[in-house]
Each structure stands twice: as structure tokens, then as C-alpha cells.
Amino acid sequence: MMGRFLVASLYLIVSVHLTAQTYTPAEANVKAREWFNDARFGLFIHWGPFSIPGSGEWVMNERGITVKNYTRLMDFFNPIEFNAAQWVSMAKDAGMKYITLITRHHDGFSMWDTKYSDFSIMHTPYKKDVVKMMADECHKQGIKLFLYYSLLDWRREDYPHETGRTGQKSGRTGKGDYPHYLQFMKDQLTELLTNYGEIAGIWFDGHWDQTAPEGSADRSSRIDWHYDEIYGLIHRLQPQCMIGNNHHLPPFAGEDFQMFERDLPGENKSGLSFQKASAQLPLETCETMNGSWGFNITDTNYKSAKQIIHYLVNAAGRNANLLLNVGPMPNGKIQPEFTDTLAATGKWLQQNGQTIYGTTGNLVAPQQWGVVTGKGKTLYAHIIKPSGAGASIFIPLTAQKVSAVAAYAGKGKLKFKQDGTGVTVYLEGVTMDDIDTIVQLELK
């Protein structure tokens, strides 16, 4: 049996080993993976005091801002235009099924009411718990919420900054104390997984700070992160909560999905995705709507709706989700270049979402003309590069017999020929769509 049912069966038998313990996903976690694999489209949100300089979320590291000076940004962070209902509605109208929200980035700022740090949203002029407002609204509108949490910290003395690749100009003089830092992270994660209802997943980032640069032969970490303790805590507090870690390596024991940063699985255009795509775990690729994750006032290289849809289609064709990022402005507004494009993407999905949601990819290798997604006994050939098609397209499908072919959404039957090498679909009379011409194949 093909498709997500085969994938789901793999999830049921998967068992991975953590240090000093065995992790077998709970039934709720297996169901969460199945849901995630069907969701296909999510919203990433990079937002915090780093938005104020308008130069991206790495501004502290890139400008060599000291802890003392960077902390002053907290006094200016007062996002009075923030509206959780509008943000969640925007994602929902765009056809997104989940949101991944920054709770604590590499600058160490906590976006919630935490007892374990004074560098938080509650010590700004705003004094409101952003995570709570987003969690409440996501639960209200039926959108799943993932929480991004940075493993590295450019501000704290107890983070092992001496061996880190980043944050070396922050003015810290003390020595790292990882056992103390680990307890701090566990305390904060306990808050996030106790006080905000059901959390769909934790999205970790920063492991690469303690490894050699991307592409190096030795990618071992210079510290032991004690993931058995971190992952074990999460799965105990909320067994369904999925864990992913943006370490740019094959999945570690205890992780529930695998992500690719600014790359489709199997490609490595960004130089950040040397890892092979997992055949057992759900996949996700994350990308920005311009060239920056956090708000960047000079970055006007905005992707069009067509580009976003093509990225989404290409991800689905490779059996992966697309987590698409926005960087809200410091006042809490999301600029129209993002909202307009998301609205246009949502309209396309209203018409064509059946060919994306709940489908399986990797049924055939990506072709010069596009990719194939499938659901049950129906396949969808997405022709996103008409120049690679011509008067016909060839699909190297040999394991199943095709009974009928038609333009998607009842736009007429098409002639086809199947032999031992695959299926040739003839496109005479088909009006090619500027974004995606979809051909529907029914299997016997």
C-alpha cells in the first residue's frame, strides 16, 4: 500500500534509542506525526527586540553588540500594534495549518512570563505574555502551535560561550557552566509545556554553534547537550509534542521530525543541508519571504505568490512541509508585502489544496517539468515548468497501472500511453496555467 498509510505504519514500529533509555513514540505522538505529515504548510514567526534595529535577528552577533548595550533594546520593545487574532487569522486564511513561534532566540530574550530570566517581555514597557496570547488564539482558531527555542545564548554567562562559533563579541568574561545552563533550559521548557495548553512541537535551533562549520568532515559537538534529558522531559510533559532540531545533521535519537533550513530535502543550495532525508520521520523545509528571518528594513527582495506556491508544491512533491517565515515589524504589524502574498497563496490553496494537503510525495523523482503528489489511488502531476513539458509529460511510473488521466478539477480527459518505462500524458488542448498546471491520474 502506498502513501501516508505506509508512512504511518513505519511510525508505529519506529523505536529509537536515547542515552540510557529507549524512546518509543506514544500513540498520541504517532498520531501527531500523521497529522503533521498531512498539514504541509505552516507559518514561522521571527520577532523580538532584535526587530528594533531593522537588520535581522542576528544583529547582536553581526554588529558585535555587547550584552550591556543589547539589553537596552528591552526598554524600547513596546509592540502596541500586536494582535494575536489577526496573526492567526492571516495564517489560517493563507491555508496554513500550524504556527511556529519564536519564544527565545539566540539573543536570549524570552517572549513569555518566565520566572527564570529578567530579560523577557514582562520587563518591557509592553508587559504582556506574547506566548500566552498566541497560544490562546491558536487554540481558539484551531491552529496547531509549535514553539521555537534556541539552545545557544549570546547573553548568558553559563552558556558554554568559550567554545561557541558565534556571540564572541558580547563582552562576556565568565566561564560557561553547562549543567547550570541545562537546568535553566529545562526550567523554561517546563514552563512552556505546562502553562500554555497543548503544544504541537518544540523547534530547537543552535546546536551548530558547537560544531565545525557546515560541510566539515567532523561535525561532532564540542559539548554534550544531554538531549536524553531535554527530549525525555518534553515527552513526559506532553507525549504528543513533536521534537525537531535544526542541527543540519541526520536525526538524533528522540526526534519526531526532521527539518531542512532554506533547502528542499535532497538539495543543498544554501550549504546548510548536507543531511540525507529521513525515510521514517516527517520532513519540513523552512524558508523566508524575503532574504531575512527577522525584520530587515532594507531587505526588499520579496518572493512572489508564484514563488511561494512553487516552493510549497516542490516541498510536497518531496514529501515535506513548508514552514514559511515572516518577520513582523517592531510595533507588531506584519508588512503588506507579506500579508498580500500570503492571501494570494491562500486563494490558490482554496482551489488546489486537495493536491497538497494529506498527500504523499517521493512517489516518483522530481522531473524537469515539476513534481508528483498522491493521495490514495489518485496522483497529481504538478507542471510548474512548462518549458520542461512541451506537448506531453513523461512520468516514470511503473509499479501501478493508470486507468484514466484528466486535467485537474474536471477540465477534460487527456490521452495517455503507459508502457514498461512509465506514463506519457499528452497535453493537447490543455491551457497551461501560469503558476501550476495540474494533471490528475487515477490508478487501477
N, C-alpha and C positions, 0 to 999 in steps of 0.2 A: 504494500500500500504506500502511495507516495504522499508528499505534502506534509502539513503540520502534524498529521496523526502519527507519522513515522518519527518526526522530531519529538513529539510529546512522549512516545514510548521510550525514546532514548533518555529523556529527562527522568522517567520513572525508575530507570535502572542505574543512573549515574550515581557513583559514590566516590568522593574524593577525600584525600587524607590531609588533615591539618596536623601540625606538630602536636604530638602527644594525644591526639584524638581523631576519631573518624567523623566526617561530616556527611550525613545523608540528608538531602533536602527534605524538609517537611512537606506533607501533602499540599499545604497552603502555598508553599514556595514553588512547588511544581506547577500548580495552577497559575501562580503569578507569572511564571516564565512563559506559559502558554499564552496568557493574556498579552504579555509584553511582546511576544513574537508576532501577535496579530495586530498590535497597535500601530506600528510602522512610523508614526510621526509625533514628535514631541517638541516642546519649547524649552530652550536653555536660556537662563537669565543671569547675566553677569552685572552686578550692581552693588555699590557700596561707596565708601569715602573715596576710593580710587577714581570714581566717576567725576569728581570735582575738578581735577586739573585738566580733564578732557583729553587725556593722552593714553587711554587704555589701562587695563588692570595691572600691568607690570610697571607702572610709573615709578613706584618706590624703588624697585631694583634698577630700572633703566636709567634713572636720574641720580642714583646713589643718595637718596633722601635718608637721613638718619631717623632713628626711632623717635627722638625728641621732636624733630620737625614734622615728621609724618603724623604723629599723634595729634597735632594741631588741626588736622583736617576734620577730626571728630567734632570740633566746635562749629564747623561750617555745614555739617551734614544735617539738613532740615528739609526733607522731601515732602513738602506740604501738598504737592500735586499727586502724590502716590494714591492710586485707587486700585485695591486688590480685585474688586469686582470687574473693573474694566480690563485689567491684565488677563484675568482668567477667561473672560468672555472673548477677548481678542484671540486667545489660543484656541478656544473651542470653535469659534467661527472660522478659524483657519483650517479646521479639520484635525487639529492636534488632540491627542488622547492623554497626554501627560505633560507635566512641567517639572523641570529640574532647576531648582532654585539655589543660588549661591547662599550658603549660610555662614561660611567662614572661608575667605580666600587666603592667599599666601601672605597678605599683609596682616593677618591675624585678627581682623575686625569681625566681631560676632553680630549677626543681624537679628538676634533674638535676646530675650530676657534671660541671660545666663548668670549663674552665681559664681562662675569661675574666672571671669575676666571683667575688668573695668573698661576695657577697650571694646565697647559694644553700643548698639543702637540706643540702649536705655540711658546712656551717658551723653547723648547728643541733645541738641535743642528739640529734636522730634520726640524722643522718649516713648516710642510706640514699638511694639513687638511685630516686626515685619513678617517673621516666620509664622506667627500665630494668625495674622490677618490673611496671609496666603493659604495657610492650611485650612482655615475655616471656610474660605471661599472655594477652594478646590473641592472640599468635601461637599459643599452646598451644590456646586455645579456639576459634580460627577467627573471631575478630572483627577487623575492619579498624581500624587506629589512625590517626587524624588528630591533628596537633599544632597547638594554638593558640599563636601567637607575636605579642606586642604590638610594633608599630612605634614606639610612643611610650614614653617612660620618665620618670616623675616624680622619679627619683632621680639619674640620671647627669647630670654637668655637660656632657658632649659632645652630648647630645641638644639640638636647637635649641629650647630651652625658652622663649627670649625671644619667639618668635612663636607658641607654642602657646596653645591656648584653655584648657588645664587644667594642673594642677600648679604654679600660680603662687604657692602659699604654702608651698613645700617648703624655702625658705631657700637655694636655690642662688644663687650670686653670680657664677659664671664665665660665659663666653660659650660658646655651642654651637659644636661643631666637627663638622659632619655627615660629612665624609669619614672622620674617625676613628670616628664612631658607626656609619657604614655598614660599615666593616671589622669592627667589633665584632659587628654583626648577622650578617654573612657568616661570621665565625668560629664563632659559636654555631650557626647553621643548618647549617654543615658538620658540627659535632659531632652534631647531632640526626639528620642524614641519613646519617651514617657509622657510628655506634656502636649503633644500636638496630634493625637489621634493616630489613625493608621498611616504609616509612611510606606510608600511603594518600594523605595530603594535608597541606598546610600551610594553616592558617586564620589569615590576618592580620587585625589589628584596630588602629585608632588613626590611620589616615590622616586622619580627620575632625578631628583635633586641629589640623591646619594649614590648615583651610578655614574659610570663613564658616559661621555656624550653619545647621542644616538648613532647607531651603526658600529659602535666599538665591539670588538670580539668579546670582551669581558663586561658583562652587564650586571655583575653581582653587586648587591647593595653594600655600602660601607657600614651600615648599621643593621641590626636585627630588629625589624619593626614589630615583632611579636603579633603577626596577623592572626595567629591562633586565638589570642586573647581578644583582639579587636573584633574579628569576624564572629567568634563564638559569643561575645556579648550581644552583638546585633541580632544574631539568630535566636538567642534566648529571649531577648526582649520582644522581638516581633518576628516570629519564624517565617512569615511570608515575605519579609523585607528582603529585596534582592540587593546583592553587593556587586559593585563593579569597581575596578581600579585602573585608572589611566596611567599605567606604568610602562606602556609601549612594549610589553613582553607577552608571551603566552600566558593564559590564565593561571593564577595561583590557586592552590587548594582553598576551597571555601567560597570561591567567587561564583556568582549566579548569572552574570552576563559579561560579554567582552566588548570593549569599545575601541574605536579607531579614531584618532584625532586628525581631523581635516583630511581624511582619506577614506575611500571606499575599500572594503575588505579585498585584499588581493592586489591592491595598488599601493604605491608608496611615493606619491608625488610630493608630499610635504616633508619627507625624510623623518617622519615620526612613527611610521607603521611598518616596521620590519617583521612583525609577528605574523604568523600564519593564522588564518581564521579558524576558530574552533568549530568542530562538527557536532559538539554536544551542547554548547551554550548558545542562547540568543545573542545576536550581534547588534551593535549600534555604531553609527558613524556620526560625529558631531562636526558642525560647520557653522561659520558666521555669515551674516547677511551683508557684511562689507568685509574689510580686512582685519577688523579688531573684535575682540571679545567684549571688553569694557567700552564705555562711551569714549569716542575719539572725535573731537570736533573738526579735525582736518581730514578724516577718512571719508571720502565721498564716493568710494568705489563700490557702490551698491549693486547687489545682484538683482536681476530682474525676476519677475514671477516665472518666466520661462526657464531661467537657470535653476531656480529653486525646485520647480517641478521636475526638471531633468535629473537633478541630484536625488530627489525623492524616488523617482522611478528607477534610477540606476541602483540605489540602495536596496529597494525592494527586490529588484532582479537578482541581487546578490544575497538575498535572504537577510537583510539588515534593516534596522530602523534608521530614520534620520532625526537627529536632535539638532534643531536649528536655533541658533543663538541670536538674541537681541541684547544690546547694551543700553538700558534706559538712561536718560539724562539725569543729572544730579537732583533735579526737582521732583523726579518721579514720573515724568512723562516719557512716553515712547515715541520717538520721532516719526512723522508721517511716511518717510521713505521706507520704514519697516512696516508700519501698520497697513499701508496701502498694498504693499506686496503680499503680506500675509492674507489680506482679504481676497485678493485675486487668486491666490493659491487655494483658499477655501472654496471659492466658486468652482474652480476646476475639479476639486475633490468631490463636490456635491454631485457632479456629473459622472465622474470616473472613479470614485473611491472604491467601488466594488473590485476594481482591478488592482488595488493596492492593499487595502485592509484585509487581514486574515489570509493573505496569500503566502505562498512559498516561493522562494527564489532558488537559484542554482539548479534549476531543472535542466537547463542547457547553459553552456558557457555564453557570456556576453558576446554579441555579434557586432559586426561593423555597423549595422543599422539600428541596434538597440538591444533590448533585453526581453526575457520572458518571465512572467509571473504565473502562478497557477493556484487553483482552488478546486479540490475535488477532481472531477473529470473535465474541468474547463481550464484551458490555457489562454493567456493574454499576451500576444506579441506586441510590444511597445516600440513602434518605429519612431525614434526621436532624431534619427539622422537619415532623412530621406535620400540624401546623396549616396548612402550605402545600400539603398534598396533597388532603385530603378523600377522595372516593370514587374518585379517579383522579389520575394524574400525567401531565403532558404533557412530552415530550422533543422539543425542536426538532431532530430528526434527519432530514435529507433526502437525504444522499448515499448511504446504504446502505438496503437493504431488510431488514426484520426477518422472520425465519421462525418464531420461537417466543419466548414470554415465560413465565417461571415465577418463583415465589418462590425465593430462593436456597436452596441445599442440599437440593434435591429436595422442597420443601414445597408442590408443586402447581402445575399450569399456570394461567396467567392469560389472560383475554381482552384483546385489544388491537385497535386500529384505527390504520392508517397512511394518511396522505394526503400531499399535497404540502407541508404545513407541518410535519409531524413525526409522532410516535407518541403515541397516548393509551393508557396502560395502566390497566385497571380493577382496583381493589383489593378487590372484594367477596370476602369470606371470608378475607382476609389479616389475621392477628393482628399488629398493629403492635408492633414492638419498642421498648422504652423508649430504647434507645441508637441503633440503626440498623436500619431495615427495608430489606433488600437485595433488589432485583428483578433478575433475570438475563435479558438479551435476547440471542438468538442471531441473527447476521446471515447472510444468504444468501451 
